[in-house]
Amino acid sequence: MNEFVCVIEEEKAGRLDKYLSEAAGISRTRSKALIDEGKVSVNGKTERCGYQLAKGDEIIASIPEDKPLEVLPEDIPLDILYEDNDIIVVNKPKGMVVHPAPGNYSGTLVNALLYHCKDLSGINGVIRPGIVHRIDKDTTGCLVACKNDKAHNAIAQQLETKKCHREYKAIVNGVIVNSDGMIDAPIGRDPRDRQRMAINEHGKEAVTRFHVLGRFPKATYLECSLETGRTHQIRVHMKYIGHPVMGDERYGSRCPLMDTQGQVLHAYRLTLWHPTTGEEMSFEAPLPRYFEELLEMLGGEGR
């Protein structure tokens, strides 16, 4: 464990997390994590990431020593929708985490990709090679990974400029009356539960559009498209309008008809421009069987 000690000399030094990141030479993400874990004090007290530092403030941070990380290739079957020398598009199954995290370094999509592809882009480091965007563990469907840094930068730019389109299908609780809608509400970390996201006026811009595909007595079948890519975006936005995604126990409740093993949410279409050829490409992942069965239980594709 390394102890970092610093006394602020500037009149205004800005946010605690940003200052600690720059002064201690660690990532902003790690800086925030240390603050959230109570390993950072200012003048003997723990403070929030956004605490505004002033001249004379003393920061003390306990920074664990880096441990060498190794993510190993694993022979895990992949449902490959498309592959070439630059990108690979897969249909991620339910229950699979996209990349390793503390306490969970195996069985992820990255482990499978390392075995299948050998080479992946290195921009996101050893934990997230090739990963340019994510979908949640219990969300299924289309995800693109990049095999080299050129492709990674190109796809990341498309995501940032909203040129890359991601469309989802979901079943939500309750009947939505309007056939089309847009939810524009900023999303940030839930201050009462760090494992959840929430509508937060200080959060980041988040826009979700939806179209009703079918209605049932107590549920609605939706197509959703993302204009931004915030963590748990569709799940948080649907809860916000009073129609949480069915089966989503974090933001709603279990599905009463069957064990869906989490939210009924499927990334069914991904559209992007190929990083080398510039060709527009669209990929679709069929609905998983459990999703189709639930639709049948509800009465087909609704009215």
Secondary structure as UniProt FT lines:
FT   STRAND          2..7
FT   STRAND          12..15
FT   HELIX           16..24
FT   HELIX           28..36
FT   TURN            37..38
FT   STRAND          40..42
FT   TURN            43..44
FT   TURN            49..50
FT   STRAND          52..54
FT   TURN            55..56
FT   STRAND          58..63
FT   STRAND          80..83
FT   STRAND          87..92
FT   TURN            94..95
FT   TURN            102..103
FT   HELIX           109..117
FT   TURN            123..127
FT   TURN            129..130
FT   TURN            137..138
FT   STRAND          140..146
FT   HELIX           149..160
FT   TURN            161..162
FT   STRAND          165..173
FT   STRAND          180..184
FT   STRAND          187..190
FT   TURN            191..192
FT   STRAND          193..199
FT   TURN            201..202
FT   STRAND          207..215
FT   STRAND          219..226
FT   TURN            231..232
FT   HELIX           233..240
FT   TURN            241..242
FT   TURN            246..247
FT   TURN            249..251
FT   STRAND          265..273
FT   TURN            275..277
FT   STRAND          280..284
FT   HELIX           289..298
FT   TURN            299..301
//
